Amino acid sequence: MDAQPSDFFINSHSEINFLETGYADIFLTDSIWRGSYTMINKNIILSLQNSPEVPEGTLVLQFINASKLKKADDKTIWNKMKGTAIWD
């Protein structure tokens, strides 16, 4: 899922890829981080260790529908990607 449209000249792209193993890869600014996730009610709780981008260690995404999530702390809307990469 994308957080916002990407711009090649401005590093403003964020992305998360949920893996079937209960893990997710998340790209917030400059690095890809892997963490485990669980779903509680309509919240996806992503636990990351040793990530300076998420110093508290937990990121919460609220499930809106099958193609939209909302990041709980800053209310950013993440939309489902149409292809397999931001360049599609």
Secondary structure, 3 states (H helix, E strand, C coil): CECCCCECCECCCCEEEECCCCEEEEECCCCEEEEEEEEECCEEEEECCCCCCCCCCEEEEEEEECCEEEECCCCCEEECCCCCCCCC
